[in-house]
Amino acid sequence: MTEISIPPARTSTTVETAQTPLAEAKPAAPSASTTEVGDLSSKMISATPPRYPVESRRLREQGTVILAVLLSLEGRVEQISIARSSGFERLDRAAYGAVRHWRWSPTIHNGQPALVRGNVVIPFVLRVGAGA
């Protein structure tokens, strides 16, 4: 018997934050800074795992997708791209489609809302059960 498993997503342990300028005019300040803010997964609010595509299961496709994400000031995915493909377009699309709807708690850096850049790792693994 084949067990289909999508282990929990892993996120990068460090992320980049960039302070965004406020709408009102202010004296020139550094436009961006990079700071370690810890594990991105600890700030996750909502994350429905991707579905393993039926055709990928049938063809026994497995792999790990790494997605580069930029979170908005509100903790929503603002930009997303495939940093490393699983080698299978169906798996890449499934990961991309799920993660683009995930939400995180807003990140505050130096008292200001911050953009957060990080990676989300989605492994697609087929496991053979003991009876197979």
Protein Blocks (a to p, Z undefined) as FASTA:
>chain_A
ZZdddddddddfbdcddddddfbdcddddfbdcddebjfklmpfbdcdddddfklmmnop
acdddddddddfkopafbdcdfbdghiaklmmmmmmmmmmgccddddeehiacddddddd
ddddddddfkZZ
